[in-house]
Amino acid sequence: MNHFLQYSPIIIVVVMYLIQQRIVVTPEQLEKKHREIIEDVENKFATLNSVCDLKEQVGDMKEKIDRIYECIIAVK
């Protein structure tokens, strides 16, 4: 216990420095940053479901264009 008392001012200074430089974060700060990251990801990137739906729609459009092209060729 005497060792802790002897080094207590140094320990306090080190802990305060870590908190001031934001090296150690609180769970509240971590949760806030996590929410910010999730919001940024939702705004910047598409979800896997929406990409799959878009690919399916493009495939359907390609099939319809092919049918129209075949009809045009058949008329000639």
GIDA-V978084 format. One line per field, one symbol per residue. psi: psi as a letter, one per 40 degrees, with the letter a starting at -180 (. if undefined). burial: b if it has 16 or more other ideal C-beta (glycine too) atoms within 10 Angstrom, else e. A space follows every 10 residues. Layout:
psi->???
burial->???
This chain:
psi->ddddddeddd dddddddddd efdhiidddd dddddddddd ddddiiiddd dddddddddd dddddddddd ddddd.
burial->eeeeeeeeee eeeeeeeeee eeeeeeeeee eeeeeeeeee eeeeeeeeee eeeeeeeeee eeeeeeeeee eeeeee
